[in-house]
Structure formats: C-alpha cells, structure tokens
Amino acid sequence: MAKATTISRVPKTSASKTSPTQRKAKPGAAARPSNGLRYRLALACVAVVGAGVLWFGPWLHTPTPTPRGVVTTIAPSKPAPAPAPVAVPTPPPPAAEPASMTAAQEAAFNVWLIGAYRQCWSAPKTMPDGDAYLPKIRVAFKADGGLASPPKLVNPPSDPAWRPHADAALRAVKACDPLHIPDKYAAYYPQWKTKTVYFDPSQP
C-alpha cells in the first residue's frame, strides 16, 4: 500500500522580500546618481564648455592666409613735406648820393686846398725872365684825403729855367700827403676826388 506524502508549501510573505536598503550592491558596481543629480551635472558641464569656448576662442581661431600678390589694405601715403623756405638776401638799398656843393662851397674848398699846399710849398727865390709860369698839378684823392696816385704835372715848362718851380710844386703835393679834409667837405667826396691845383709864385 502506497504511502501518501504530504508536501507543505510555505507561503511567501512580504517579509521574504528584501527592501532596496537591504539589497547589497554587487561588488565592483558603482552607485548610480539620481535624476536630479544628473541634471545638475549636465548644466555644470555645459557652463564649463561655454566658458572654455569664450576664453580660448580667440586663440583657437585660425586666420585665413592672404594670397600672395594680393594687397588687402593700401596705407594712405603721407604727403611730402613742404620745402623749407629759402631766405633770399635782400640787396641793400642804394646809398643816397649826397647833394652837390654849391658854387660858393666849391670856391671855398679850392681856396682851402691851395692854402693847405702853400704850407708845404717852398718856391725858388729867383724868377726867370719872360712870361710867368704857373705849374698845374693834377691830384687824385682818396676819401680820407690821402693821394690815390702820384701827382702829375699837367703843363711841363717849355723853358728849362722854370723847371725848378714845377718840381717845387710836385714836392709840395707829396709833402702834404695826406690832407685832413674838413668835415664840412667830407660828404662831397665825388666832387673833390680829383683836382687841378695852380701854384702861382707871384702870390704870397
């Protein structure tokens, strides 16, 4: 006679279920973050990437090379500097010519000139016979009254007896060199730069 075997089943209870806190993590497996944490991490990554692009963007930009032979920019040329003004020397104004001596002034100058030479003249004591001889000496003056050239006898005597008188007149002109022209006649130099002086032995 067969024996009846009774298998009793143990009912599953809620106690047999393990809670998430009671589950043990498998070895080597990392804990997974929650959805909120993932969202925050994603925002942080986007912010970091954006900041990096803003910071390193200018250095990461590669300029486009300019083709050879193409001028991209034409710099405006500077205007040439204006030439320096050249100083042109102004010619001095022509010197005003002094007024001419009047006839009275010229006559007074001639009297003074003969008187000046008489102080240096020593005429021979004897007078030859015949017509009187008056030596004429051409004199050229410098502006200071000195002789510009040797005096010249204008009328050499035809009678050798009068030659000592001619030589005495030449010696007088040389002996009085230079003459001290008075200031009142100095401005009229063009009128007395050359003179012909008469030496008359008959006058004292």
C-alpha positions as CSV (number, residue, x, y, z in Angstrom):
1,M,0.0,0.0,0.0
2,A,1.5,3.2,-1.1
3,K,2.3,5.9,1.4
4,A,0.9,9.3,0.9
5,T,3.5,12.1,1.1
6,T,2.4,15.5,2.0
7,I,4.4,18.5,0.9
8,S,3.6,21.5,2.8
9,R,4.2,24.8,0.9
10,V,5.5,27.8,2.8
11,P,3.6,30.8,1.8
12,K,5.6,33.7,0.6
13,T,5.3,36.6,2.8
14,S,6.2,40.2,2.3
15,A,9.0,39.6,4.9
16,S,10.8,37.4,2.4
17,K,11.1,40.4,0.0
18,T,14.3,42.5,0.5
19,S,14.0,46.3,0.6
20,P,16.2,48.5,-1.5
21,T,18.1,49.4,1.6
22,Q,18.7,45.7,2.4
23,R,20.0,44.9,-1.0
24,K,23.6,44.7,-1.1
25,A,25.4,46.3,-4.1
26,K,27.2,44.0,-6.3
27,P,30.9,44.0,-5.9
28,G,32.6,46.4,-8.5
29,A,29.4,48.2,-9.5
30,A,29.2,52.0,-8.9
31,A,26.3,53.7,-7.3
32,R,24.0,55.4,-9.9
33,P,23.2,59.0,-9.3
34,S,19.6,60.1,-9.2
35,N,17.9,62.1,-11.9
36,G,18.2,65.5,-10.1
37,L,21.9,65.0,-9.7
38,R,22.3,64.1,-13.4
39,Y,20.6,67.3,-14.4
40,R,22.8,69.4,-12.2
41,L,26.0,67.7,-13.6
42,A,24.8,68.3,-17.2
43,L,24.3,72.0,-16.5
44,A,27.7,72.3,-15.0
45,C,29.3,70.6,-18.0
46,V,27.6,73.0,-20.4
47,A,28.7,76.0,-18.4
48,V,32.3,74.8,-18.3
49,V,32.3,74.1,-22.1
50,G,30.8,77.5,-22.8
51,A,33.3,79.4,-20.7
52,G,36.1,77.5,-22.4
53,V,34.9,78.5,-25.8
54,L,34.6,82.1,-24.8
55,W,38.1,82.2,-23.2
56,F,40.1,80.1,-25.8
57,G,38.1,81.1,-28.9
58,P,40.3,83.9,-30.0
59,W,43.4,81.7,-29.7
60,L,41.8,78.8,-31.4
61,H,40.7,80.9,-34.4
62,T,43.0,80.2,-37.4
63,P,43.3,83.3,-39.6
64,T,42.7,82.8,-43.3
65,P,46.1,83.3,-45.1
66,T,46.2,86.1,-47.5
67,P,47.1,85.0,-51.0
68,R,50.4,86.2,-52.3
69,G,50.4,89.2,-54.6
70,V,47.1,90.5,-53.3
71,V,47.1,93.8,-51.4
72,T,44.4,93.7,-48.9
73,T,45.0,97.2,-47.4
74,I,46.5,100.2,-49.0
75,A,48.0,102.5,-46.4
76,P,47.4,106.2,-47.2
77,S,50.7,107.8,-48.3
78,K,51.9,110.7,-46.2
79,P,52.0,114.0,-48.1
80,A,55.5,115.1,-48.9
81,P,56.8,117.8,-46.6
82,A,56.7,121.3,-47.9
83,P,60.2,122.5,-48.9
84,A,61.8,124.8,-46.4
85,P,61.6,128.4,-47.4
86,V,64.9,129.7,-48.8
87,A,66.0,133.0,-47.4
88,V,66.7,135.3,-50.3
89,P,69.1,138.1,-49.2
90,T,67.7,141.5,-49.7
91,P,70.0,143.7,-51.6
92,P,70.9,146.8,-49.6
93,P,69.2,149.9,-50.7
94,P,71.4,152.1,-52.9
95,A,73.2,154.7,-51.0
96,A,71.8,158.1,-51.4
97,E,74.1,160.4,-53.2
98,P,75.0,163.5,-51.3
99,A,73.8,166.8,-52.5
100,S,76.3,168.7,-54.7
101,M,78.3,171.5,-53.3
102,T,77.1,174.9,-54.3
103,A,79.4,177.2,-56.3
104,A,80.2,179.1,-53.1
105,Q,81.1,175.9,-51.3
106,E,83.3,174.7,-54.2
107,A,85.1,178.0,-54.4
108,A,85.7,177.9,-50.6
109,F,87.1,174.4,-50.9
110,N,89.6,175.4,-53.6
111,V,90.8,178.3,-51.5
112,W,91.3,175.9,-48.6
113,L,93.1,173.4,-50.8
114,I,95.6,176.0,-52.2
115,G,96.2,177.3,-48.7
116,A,96.9,173.8,-47.4
117,Y,99.5,173.2,-50.1
118,R,101.1,176.6,-49.7
119,Q,102.1,175.5,-46.2
120,C,104.2,172.7,-47.8
121,W,105.4,174.7,-50.8
122,S,108.8,176.2,-51.0
123,A,109.2,178.1,-54.3
124,P,112.6,179.1,-55.7
125,K,113.7,182.6,-54.8
126,T,114.6,183.7,-58.3
127,M,112.1,184.3,-61.1
128,P,113.2,183.7,-64.7
129,D,112.8,186.4,-67.3
130,G,109.9,186.3,-69.7
131,D,106.3,185.2,-69.2
132,A,105.3,183.9,-65.8
133,Y,104.9,180.2,-65.4
134,L,102.2,178.6,-63.2
135,P,102.7,174.9,-62.5
136,K,99.4,172.9,-62.7
137,I,99.4,169.7,-60.7
138,R,96.7,167.0,-61.2
139,V,95.9,165.4,-57.9
140,A,93.7,162.3,-57.3
141,F,92.5,161.9,-53.7
142,K,91.1,159.0,-51.6
143,A,88.1,159.5,-49.4
144,D,90.3,160.0,-46.4
145,G,92.3,162.8,-48.1
146,G,95.4,160.7,-49.0
147,L,96.8,160.5,-52.5
148,A,95.2,157.9,-54.7
149,S,98.0,158.1,-57.2
150,P,101.2,160.1,-57.7
151,P,100.6,163.8,-58.6
152,K,101.1,164.7,-62.2
153,L,102.4,167.9,-63.8
154,V,99.8,168.9,-66.4
155,N,101.9,171.6,-68.1
156,P,105.6,171.0,-68.2
157,P,107.5,174.2,-68.8
158,S,108.9,174.9,-72.2
159,D,111.7,177.0,-70.7
160,P,114.1,174.9,-68.6
161,A,114.6,177.9,-66.3
162,W,111.1,177.3,-64.9
163,R,111.7,173.6,-64.2
164,P,112.7,174.2,-60.5
165,H,109.3,175.8,-60.0
166,A,107.5,172.8,-61.4
167,D,109.5,170.4,-59.3
168,A,108.8,172.5,-56.2
169,A,105.1,172.2,-56.8
170,L,105.3,168.4,-57.1
171,R,107.3,168.3,-53.9
172,A,104.6,170.4,-52.1
173,V,101.8,168.0,-53.0
174,K,103.8,165.0,-51.9
175,A,104.9,166.7,-48.7
176,C,101.3,167.5,-47.6
177,D,100.1,163.9,-48.1
178,P,97.6,163.1,-46.6
179,L,95.5,166.1,-46.4
180,H,93.0,166.3,-43.5
181,I,89.8,167.2,-45.3
182,P,87.4,169.3,-43.1
183,D,84.2,167.6,-42.1
184,K,82.1,170.1,-43.9
185,Y,83.6,168.9,-47.2
186,A,83.9,165.2,-46.5
187,A,80.4,164.3,-47.6
188,Y,81.1,165.8,-51.1
189,Y,84.0,163.5,-51.9
190,P,82.8,162.8,-55.5
191,Q,83.3,166.5,-56.3
192,W,86.8,166.8,-55.0
193,K,88.2,163.3,-55.6
194,T,90.3,164.8,-58.5
195,K,91.5,168.4,-58.5
196,T,94.0,170.5,-60.6
197,V,95.9,172.8,-58.3
198,Y,97.6,176.0,-59.6
199,F,100.8,177.2,-57.9
200,D,101.3,180.9,-58.5
201,P,104.7,182.2,-57.3
202,S,103.5,185.8,-57.5
203,Q,101.0,185.3,-54.7
204,P,102.3,185.2,-51.1
